[in-house]
C-alpha cells in the first residue's frame, strides 16, 4: 500500500531533467521533497500527476502501474495534484472551483464529506463562496486550491510549492491546513517545497533532490539535522 | 424600416451559425473552417431521409444534427487535436480544417452533384408582416431559433454541470484535467454540439435556397464576421454581432446598392478589430500567473 516512483526518468524535449528518481509515499504519510531551483521538483510532481510523460522507469500505486494513464484518469483514481501557483479557475467562483474538484471524486463517494470539515475550520471559505477566485488574496487562493483538492477525495496528494508567494504568517496557516488534511483524509502527501525548513519540520520522511537525482533520504528530522542540508538549504553557515 | 427588419432577420441566420464558431473557440481555442460543409452535410442528410414518411420533420432534423455531430466530434479528435500539440502558437489545425472543408465539398459534390436540390423538410411557406416588412416565415423561424439556441446555451453554461466544465476548460484545460475531466473529451462534445448547430442551420436554410454542396460558403464569411464582431469568447456575441452586421449590410445595400452591403459588413469587422480586438462582448484572454 503506497505510491511508488521507481527509477523515474523524464524531462522536456531534448533536456532530461530527472535521472532515475525513486521514492515512496505511504498512506497517511507526509513526505517532503526539498531541493534548490532547477533540481527537478516541479517536473517530478507534474510527471506523477500525468502532465508530463514518463521516459523510463515506472509509477505505481498499490503495486499497479499508472505510468501510461491520462492525467484525468489519475485524478479520478485519487492521485490529486495542487499545481504551483495554485491555478484556480480565475473566473469561476470559490464554490464552482471546489465543485470542479468534486468531479474527480465521482464514483468514490460515501462516508463524510471531506470538504465540510475544512469549511468549518476555515469560515473564510464560506464567506467567499460566491466570489470570483481571481479576486482573492494569495493566501485565500491557496486555501481554496487545497480545499478543491480535498473535494477530489485524494488517496495521494501532490503539493507543488504551496507556500510560493505567501507571507510567513500565511505560510504557517497553509501548513496548518496541510496537517489537517492529512488527519482528516488519511491521504499520503508528497510535499515539494523551497521553504525547506518548514517542510522538513512538518514531514515524516524527506528526500533531497539535486540536479535530478535523490542525493539524500531518511526521516525528516535526520535530513534536517544533516550538515549538507543545513548548509545548502537552511542557510546555516558551516 | 424594411431594411432594418430584414437585416435583423438575416443577422439571425448568421448568428445561429456563428454560435458554432463561438462554442468551439470558447472551449478549445480553435475554429472549424469546414463549418460551411457541415451546413451542407446536415442539409443533405435530412434530404436523404426526407422520404421516411413515418418520421416527423423534427425527427429528420435530429438525424441530420446527429450525423453532423458525430462527424464533428471525429473531426476534432483526428484533424484538430493532432495539430495543436505544440502549444498556443501551433495553428496547424487551421490548415487541417480548411483541408477538411475541401475534401467534404468534393465528396458531397461527387455524390449529390453541384446543382441545388429542393428541400421540403421543416419548411414553412409564406410570409408574415413584421412592422410593415414582409418576412418569409422560414427566415423568421431561423432568426427566432438563433435567439432560442443562444438562450439555451447561456442557461446551460451557467446552470448545468456540463456548463461549469465547459467554462473551466475555457479558462485552464490543464488544471481541468487535474480535476479528472479530459479536456479532449470536452472538446469532442463541444465540436459535436457546434456541428449539430451548423447542420440545423443548413437544413432550415436549404428550405429557402435548396441544398447544394456550396450552400455553406456564402454563410461562412458572414458568420465568422458576426462571431468576431460580437466576440468569439461570448455566447451572447453572435446575437449582437448578427444584429449589427445584418442591419448594417441590409441598410447599406438598400441605400447604395447590393455591392456595398457586404463591404460595409466587413468594414465593421475591421473597425471592431481595431477598436476592440476581443469583440464587443468578448473577454480579453487572461494572462496566466
Interface residues (C-beta under 8 A of the other chain):
Chain A: X49 X50 X51 X70 X71 X72 X73 X75 X76 X80 X81 X83 X85 X86 X87 X89 X90 X91 X92 X96 X99 X100 X101 X103 X104 X105 X106 X148 X152
Chain B: X161 X164 X165 X167 X168 X171 X172 X174 X175 X176 X177 X178 X179 X180 X181 X182 X183 X283 X286 X289
